[in-house]
Each structure stands twice: as C-alpha cells, then as structure tokens.
Amino acid sequence: MAITDEVLNELLKDYQKPEDLLGQNGCSSNCRSELLEKAMGAELTVHLGYGKHDPAGGTRATRATARAPRR
C-alpha cells in the first residue's frame, strides 16, 4: 500500500527539525503507536467476527444474565 502525498504533507505540516519526526514524541513514534492500535483492533474484529461497538457482538454474560430468572 502506498502512502499518498496528501497524507505525508499532513504528517509533516508542523515539521521544523529532525526531533519533530524522529524524537520521543515525534511523528514516527506517534504513527507507529496508532498503526499498531489499529492493526490490533482489526485483528480482534476478524477474530471475534464483529467490531468493537457492534451491537451484534454483545457479551454472552449479558445475554445469559438477561434470561436468568431473578431470585
């Protein structure tokens, strides 16, 4: 997958020195963190078969509790 010039321009719009890109709080570190979060979320969605806030997912405990008679 190619990264478009528009995306690169947006990432570098505030660039002034190498630390802005490669430093601890730089674009590279932030992009890596965000990319890993998105990738893990996508992997979990594929594994579970539904998205994070998809009402089709629900929790089994919630559904089981809803059907259980009250004591």
MDTraj code that builds the backbone (N, CA, C; nanometers):
import mdtraj as md
import numpy as np

residues = "MET ALA ILE THR ASP GLU VAL LEU ASN GLU LEU LEU LYS ASP TYR GLN LYS PRO GLU ASP LEU LEU GLY GLN ASN GLY CYS SER SER ASN CYS ARG SER GLU LEU LEU GLU LYS ALA MET GLY ALA GLU LEU THR VAL HIS LEU GLY TYR GLY LYS HIS ASP PRO ALA GLY GLY THR ARG ALA THR ARG ALA THR ALA ARG ALA PRO ARG ARG".split()
xyz = np.array([
    [0.0841, -0.1177, 0.0000],
    [0.0000, 0.0000, 0.0000],
    [0.0889, 0.1244, 0.0000],
    [0.0597, 0.2152, -0.0864],
    [0.1357, 0.3395, -0.0965],
    [0.0718, 0.4474, -0.0100],
    [0.1564, 0.5272, 0.0504],
    [0.1083, 0.6411, 0.1289],
    [0.1055, 0.7619, 0.0360],
    [-0.0072, 0.8273, 0.0305],
    [-0.0237, 0.9399, -0.0624],
    [0.0536, 1.0624, -0.0154],
    [0.0814, 1.1510, -0.1108],
    [0.1493, 1.2770, -0.0789],
    [0.0664, 1.3612, 0.0169],
    [-0.0655, 1.3546, 0.0052],
    [-0.1523, 1.4315, 0.0947],
    [-0.1339, 1.3881, 0.2396],
    [-0.1246, 1.2580, 0.2616],
    [-0.1047, 1.2061, 0.3975],
    [0.0313, 1.2501, 0.4503],
    [0.1346, 1.2357, 0.3686],
    [0.2681, 1.2773, 0.4110],
    [0.2740, 1.4268, 0.4401],
    [0.2101, 1.5061, 0.3567],
    [0.2077, 1.6510, 0.3808],
    [0.1376, 1.6851, 0.5115],
    [0.0304, 1.6159, 0.5412],
    [-0.0420, 1.6383, 0.6670],
    [0.0457, 1.6003, 0.7869],
    [0.1165, 1.4892, 0.7761],
    [0.2033, 1.4451, 0.8856],
    [0.3201, 1.5409, 0.9084],
    [0.3664, 1.6029, 0.8024],
    [0.4841, 1.6894, 0.8118],
    [0.4521, 1.8386, 0.8157],
    [0.3261, 1.8741, 0.8319],
    [0.2885, 2.0160, 0.8245],
    [0.3558, 2.1020, 0.9321],
    [0.3858, 2.0473, 1.0497],
    [0.4489, 2.1249, 1.1569],
    [0.5976, 2.0934, 1.1721],
    [0.6552, 2.0227, 1.0761],
    [0.7956, 1.9808, 1.0835],
    [0.8885, 2.1012, 1.0824],
    [0.9827, 2.1033, 1.1785],
    [1.0823, 2.2095, 1.1833],
    [1.2236, 2.1537, 1.2015],
    [1.2347, 2.0422, 1.2725],
    [1.3666, 1.9836, 1.2996],
    [1.3530, 1.8313, 1.3082],
    [1.4633, 1.7584, 1.2988],
    [1.4571, 1.6114, 1.2994],
    [1.3842, 1.5516, 1.4203],
    [1.3932, 1.6162, 1.5348],
    [1.3258, 1.5645, 1.6539],
    [1.1738, 1.5621, 1.6374],
    [1.1217, 1.6529, 1.5540],
    [0.9780, 1.6553, 1.5284],
    [0.9323, 1.5275, 1.4583],
    [1.0239, 1.4664, 1.3864],
    [0.9922, 1.3450, 1.3129],
    [1.0371, 1.2199, 1.3875],
    [1.1590, 1.2240, 1.4428],
    [1.2188, 1.1029, 1.4994],
    [1.2295, 1.1024, 1.6510],
    [1.1979, 1.2122, 1.7161],
    [1.2105, 1.2207, 1.8616],
    [1.1081, 1.1355, 1.9353],
    [1.1193, 1.1351, 2.0676],
    [1.0321, 1.0534, 2.1517],
    [0.8844, 1.0849, 2.1301],
    [0.8500, 1.2092, 2.1124],
    [0.7116, 1.2497, 2.0867],
    [0.6903, 1.2885, 1.9404],
    [0.7787, 1.2431, 1.8546],
    [0.7725, 1.2789, 1.7138],
    [0.6681, 1.2002, 1.6363],
    [0.6564, 1.2390, 1.5124],
    [0.5587, 1.1804, 1.4209],
    [0.5801, 1.0296, 1.4059],
    [0.7044, 0.9867, 1.3963],
    [0.7358, 0.8453, 1.3772],
    [0.6835, 0.7606, 1.4938],
    [0.7084, 0.8051, 1.6141],
    [0.6619, 0.7324, 1.7327],
    [0.5105, 0.7296, 1.7409],
    [0.4476, 0.8441, 1.7173],
    [0.3014, 0.8518, 1.7232],
    [0.2363, 0.7665, 1.6145],
    [0.2925, 0.7703, 1.4940],
    [0.2374, 0.6907, 1.3835],
    [0.2486, 0.5423, 1.4128],
    [0.3618, 0.5006, 1.4657],
    [0.3823, 0.3596, 1.4990],
    [0.2797, 0.3144, 1.6031],
    [0.2595, 0.3935, 1.7055],
    [0.1631, 0.3584, 1.8100],
    [0.0213, 0.3483, 1.7545],
    [-0.0182, 0.4479, 1.6766],
    [-0.1531, 0.4490, 1.6196],
    [-0.1724, 0.3336, 1.5219],
    [-0.0704, 0.3059, 1.4404],
    [-0.0786, 0.1974, 1.3442],
    [-0.0931, 0.0628, 1.4143],
    [-0.0171, 0.0416, 1.5210],
    [-0.0276, -0.0840, 1.5964],
    [-0.1640, -0.0983, 1.6629],
    [-0.2167, 0.0102, 1.7187],
    [-0.3501, 0.0057, 1.7798],
    [-0.4569, -0.0326, 1.6778],
    [-0.4503, 0.0301, 1.5591],
    [-0.5474, -0.0002, 1.4527],
    [-0.5344, -0.1451, 1.4071],
    [-0.4108, -0.1915, 1.3921],
    [-0.3873, -0.3287, 1.3469],
    [-0.4396, -0.4295, 1.4488],
    [-0.4150, -0.4053, 1.5768],
    [-0.4643, -0.4973, 1.6797],
    [-0.6168, -0.4966, 1.6853],
    [-0.6768, -0.3789, 1.6689],
    [-0.8224, -0.3705, 1.6658],
    [-0.8805, -0.4470, 1.5479],
    [-0.8168, -0.4346, 1.4320],
    [-0.8636, -0.5061, 1.3133],
    [-0.8487, -0.6563, 1.3319],
    [-0.7391, -0.6989, 1.3906],
    [-0.7177, -0.8416, 1.4150],
    [-0.8227, -0.8959, 1.5119],
    [-0.8534, -0.8216, 1.6146],
    [-0.9545, -0.8640, 1.7103],
    [-1.0929, -0.8698, 1.6460],
    [-1.1232, -0.7735, 1.5608],
    [-1.2506, -0.7731, 1.4887],
    [-1.2632, -0.8974, 1.4018],
    [-1.1572, -0.9313, 1.3307],
    [-1.1592, -1.0515, 1.2458],
    [-1.1744, -1.1760, 1.3326],
    [-1.1027, -1.1817, 1.4428],
    [-1.1076, -1.2985, 1.5311],
    [-1.2471, -1.3174, 1.5922],
    [-1.3071, -1.2092, 1.6391],
    [-1.4375, -1.2189, 1.7048],
    [-1.5533, -1.2236, 1.6053],
    [-1.5338, -1.1651, 1.4890],
    [-1.6386, -1.1633, 1.3880],
    [-1.7295, -1.0417, 1.3968],
    [-1.6955, -0.9447, 1.4800],
    [-1.7731, -0.8211, 1.4910],
    [-1.6838, -0.7112, 1.5463],
    [-1.7215, -0.5858, 1.5195],
    [-1.6436, -0.4702, 1.5613],
    [-1.6606, -0.4367, 1.7086],
    [-1.5784, -0.3451, 1.7550],
    [-1.5747, -0.3070, 1.8961],
    [-1.7098, -0.2602, 1.9498],
    [-1.7785, -0.1748, 1.8781],
    [-1.9057, -0.1212, 1.9267],
    [-2.0255, -0.1775, 1.8514],
    [-2.0071, -0.2905, 1.7853],
    [-2.1141, -0.3523, 1.7076],
    [-2.2156, -0.4162, 1.8035],
    [-2.3421, -0.3747, 1.7980],
    [-2.4427, -0.4317, 1.8876],
    [-2.4642, -0.5811, 1.8643],
    [-2.4267, -0.6305, 1.7467],
    [-2.4409, -0.7736, 1.7200],
    [-2.3492, -0.8553, 1.8091],
    [-2.2417, -0.7939, 1.8575],
    [-2.1465, -0.8664, 1.9409],
    [-2.2018, -0.8959, 2.0782],
    [-2.2425, -0.7945, 2.1487],
    [-2.2911, -0.8118, 2.2857],
    [-2.1944, -0.8955, 2.3664],
    [-2.2303, -0.9271, 2.4869],
    [-2.1489, -1.0200, 2.5642],
    [-2.2356, -1.1374, 2.6033],
    [-2.1780, -1.2513, 2.6014],
    [-2.2549, -1.3707, 2.6367],
    [-2.3042, -1.3620, 2.7806],
    [-2.2231, -1.3066, 2.8670],
    [-2.2637, -1.2941, 3.0066],
    [-2.3866, -1.2044, 3.0176],
    [-2.3891, -1.0963, 2.9428],
    [-2.5027, -1.0055, 2.9478],
    [-2.6284, -1.0754, 2.8971],
    [-2.6159, -1.1470, 2.7855],
    [-2.7325, -1.2160, 2.7313],
    [-2.7786, -1.3268, 2.8251],
    [-2.6854, -1.3996, 2.8857],
    [-2.7219, -1.5079, 2.9776],
    [-2.7884, -1.4506, 3.1024],
    [-2.7350, -1.3397, 3.1517],
    [-2.7928, -1.2787, 3.2704],
    [-2.9318, -1.2255, 3.2440],
    [-2.9526, -1.1730, 3.1259],
    [-3.0840, -1.1171, 3.0914],
    [-3.1920, -1.2249, 3.0903],
    [-3.1549, -1.3487, 3.0615],
    [-3.2529, -1.4570, 3.0567],
    [-3.2664, -1.5302, 3.1899],
    [-3.1747, -1.5083, 3.2797],
    [-3.1795, -1.5811, 3.4060],
    [-3.2912, -1.5282, 3.4945],
    [-3.3668, -1.6189, 3.5569],
    [-3.4733, -1.5729, 3.6472],
    [-3.4140, -1.5055, 3.7712],
    [-3.4865, -1.4090, 3.8221],
    [-3.4409, -1.3414, 3.9444],
    [-3.4779, -1.4250, 4.0650],
    [-3.3976, -1.4159, 4.1645],
    [-3.4216, -1.4924, 4.2874],
    [-3.4862, -1.4061, 4.3919],
])
top = md.Topology()
chain = top.add_chain()
for i, resn in enumerate(residues, 1):
    res = top.add_residue(resn, chain, resSeq=i)
    for name in ("N", "CA", "C"):
        top.add_atom(name, md.element.get_by_symbol(name[0]), res)
traj = md.Trajectory(xyz[None], top)
